[in-house]
Amino acid sequence: MKRSTILLAALALAVFSAGSAMAATDDLDIRRLNSSLDQLSADPVLGGYAQAEQARAREAINQMAQFKPKEKEHAHYLYIAERRVDIAKAMAQFQDAQGKSAQLDREHDSILLEASRLDAEMARRQLEQQRAQNQMIQEEAARLQQQGVEYSQALDQAKAEGDKARQVAAAQAKVANAAKKQAALAEAAARAMRDASSSDGAADPAPTPKKSKKSSNGN
């Protein structure tokens, strides 16, 4: 009788110990999974992502807690809870990577936009510079054209003045020639008159002087 009592007590102790160990294991799994989810939700980078996946993982943990470790459903929900925790972590990392990729895309687009703006600004400045150069060239061409016109006008004026000077010189030469001719004619006329006067004096005899009465009476 005493021996049977001892055996029953030992068996009860073994069952209690096994139950305590299984309960401790169950609590350990729940704490482990909850701790993993708490770390994920508290992460400053990943905590804001995969909210739906985190909620489903906690739901699976709560469902697992409703069953004892020895029950078949417990192992099933433990597997589901572990997978959902892993999925929540992976989804949070994926969404973070997506956000970073989108940020990089925005920065890339911003860089391209800025580069395009700079290219457009550079092209605008080059166009303005080209326009200024073209305007300078046109102004220089107009100045040279005006200078050419002025030179042509000055040349025409100089030519006209030269023609007029030649005409005046020719007229003066004609007047001088006429004056020379007149002077020569006058000189010839004067010479002829002198020659004529000399010829008349040589042809007429000199007159005889008359005797005075006083001389006749004396003889």
C-alpha positions in Angstrom: 0.0 0.0 0.0 2.7 2.4 0.9 4.7 1.3 -2.1 1.7 2.0 -4.4 1.3 5.4 -2.9 4.9 6.3 -3.5 4.6 5.1 -7.1 1.5 7.2 -7.7 3.2 10.2 -6.2 6.2 9.8 -8.4 4.1 9.4 -11.5 2.1 12.5 -10.6 5.3 14.4 -10.0 6.6 13.3 -13.4 3.4 14.3 -15.1 3.5 17.7 -13.4 7.1 18.1 -14.3 6.5 17.3 -17.9 3.5 19.6 -18.0 5.6 22.4 -16.5 8.3 21.8 -19.0 5.9 21.9 -21.9 4.2 25.0 -20.5 7.7 26.6 -20.1 8.5 25.6 -23.7 5.1 27.1 -24.8 5.8 30.3 -22.9 9.3 30.4 -24.3 8.0 30.2 -27.9 5.4 32.8 -27.3 8.0 35.1 -25.7 10.4 34.5 -28.5 8.0 35.3 -31.2 6.5 38.3 -29.4 10.0 39.6 -28.7 10.9 39.3 -32.3 7.8 41.2 -33.4 8.4 43.8 -30.7 11.9 44.4 -32.0 10.6 44.7 -35.5 7.9 47.2 -34.5 10.3 49.2 -32.4 12.9 49.4 -35.2 13.3 53.1 -36.2 13.7 52.1 -39.9 11.6 49.0 -40.4 9.0 49.4 -37.7 6.6 51.5 -39.9 6.6 48.9 -42.6 4.6 45.6 -43.1 1.9 46.6 -40.6 -0.6 44.1 -42.0 2.0 41.3 -41.8 2.9 42.1 -38.3 -0.8 42.0 -37.3 -1.2 38.6 -38.9 1.9 37.3 -37.1 0.5 38.4 -33.7 -2.8 36.9 -34.6 -1.1 33.6 -35.3 0.8 33.8 -31.9 -2.5 34.4 -30.1 -4.1 31.5 -31.9 -1.1 29.3 -30.9 -1.4 30.4 -27.3 -5.0 29.0 -27.2 -3.7 25.4 -27.5 -1.5 23.3 -25.3 1.9 22.3 -26.5 0.8 18.6 -26.7 -2.1 19.4 -29.0 -1.6 19.1 -32.7 -3.0 22.5 -33.4 -0.3 24.1 -31.2 2.4 22.8 -33.5 0.5 23.9 -36.5 0.0 27.5 -35.3 3.5 27.6 -34.0 4.8 26.9 -37.5 2.3 29.5 -38.9 3.3 32.1 -36.3 7.0 31.6 -37.0 6.5 31.9 -40.8 4.3 35.0 -40.4 7.0 36.6 -38.2 9.6 35.8 -40.8 7.2 37.2 -43.5 6.7 40.4 -41.5 10.4 40.9 -41.2 11.0 40.2 -44.9 8.2 42.4 -46.0 9.4 45.2 -43.8 12.9 44.9 -45.3 11.4 44.7 -48.8 9.2 47.8 -48.3 12.2 49.7 -46.8 14.2 48.7 -49.9 11.3 49.9 -52.1 11.2 53.2 -50.3 14.9 53.7 -50.7 14.7 52.7 -54.3 11.9 55.1 -54.9 13.9 57.8 -53.1 16.9 57.0 -55.3 14.6 57.2 -58.3 13.3 60.6 -57.2 16.9 61.8 -56.6 17.9 60.5 -60.0 14.9 62.2 -61.6 15.8 65.4 -59.7 19.4 65.1 -60.9 18.3 64.5 -64.5 15.8 67.5 -64.2 18.6 69.7 -62.8 21.0 68.5 -65.5 18.3 69.2 -68.1 17.7 72.6 -66.6 21.4 73.3 -66.6 21.7 72.1 -70.2 18.8 74.3 -71.1 20.4 77.2 -69.3 23.7 76.6 -71.0 22.0 76.3 -74.3 20.1 79.5 -73.7 23.3 81.3 -72.7 25.1 79.9 -75.8 22.2 81.0 -78.0 22.3 84.5 -76.4 26.0 84.6 -76.9 25.6 83.5 -80.5 22.9 86.1 -81.1 25.2 88.8 -79.6 28.0 87.7 -81.8 25.7 87.7 -84.9 24.5 91.2 -83.9 28.1 92.4 -83.6 28.9 90.9 -87.0 25.8 92.5 -88.5 26.7 95.9 -87.0 30.3 95.6 -88.2 29.1 94.6 -91.6 26.7 97.6 -91.6 29.5 99.9 -90.5 31.8 98.6 -93.2 29.1 99.0 -95.8 28.4 102.6 -94.6 32.1 103.2 -94.7 32.3 101.8 -98.2 29.5 104.1 -99.2 31.2 107.1 -97.7 34.5 106.1 -99.4 32.7 105.7 -102.7 31.0 109.1 -102.3 34.3 110.7 -101.3 35.9 109.1 -104.3 33.1 110.3 -106.6 33.4 113.8 -105.1 37.2 113.7 -105.5 36.8 112.5 -109.1 34.2 115.3 -109.8 36.5 117.9 -108.2 39.4 116.5 -110.2 37.4 116.8 -113.4 36.3 120.3 -112.5 39.9 121.2 -111.7 41.0 119.8 -115.0 38.3 121.8 -116.7 39.3 125.0 -114.9 43.0 124.3 -115.8 42.1 123.7 -119.4 40.0 126.9 -119.5 42.9 128.8 -117.8 45.3 127.3 -120.3 43.0 128.5 -123.2 42.8 132.0 -121.7 46.6 132.0 -121.3 47.1 130.8 -124.8 44.7 133.5 -126.1 46.5 136.1 -124.0 49.8 134.9 -125.5 48.4 135.1 -129.0 47.0 138.6 -128.3 50.3 139.7 -126.9 52.2 138.2 -129.9 49.8 139.9 -132.3 50.1 143.2 -130.4 53.9 142.9 -130.5 53.8 142.1 -134.2 51.6 145.1 -134.8 53.9 147.4 -132.9 56.9 146.1 -134.7 55.1 146.6 -138.0 54.3 150.1 -137.1 57.9 150.8 -136.1 59.1 149.3 -139.3 56.6 151.4 -141.3 57.7 154.6 -139.6 61.4 153.9 -140.3 60.7 153.3 -144.0 58.8 156.6 -144.4 61.6 158.7 -142.9 64.3 157.3 -145.3 62.3 158.1 -148.5 61.6 161.9 -148.0 64.7 164.4 -148.7 65.7 166.8 -146.0 64.5 170.4 -146.5 67.0 173.2 -147.8 67.5 176.0 -145.3 66.6 179.5 -146.7 69.1 182.5 -147.0 68.5 185.6 -144.9 68.0 189.0 -146.6 70.8 190.5 -144.6 73.3 188.3 -146.2 72.1 189.1 -149.7 72.2 192.7 -149.2 75.8 192.6 -148.0 77.0 191.0 -151.2 
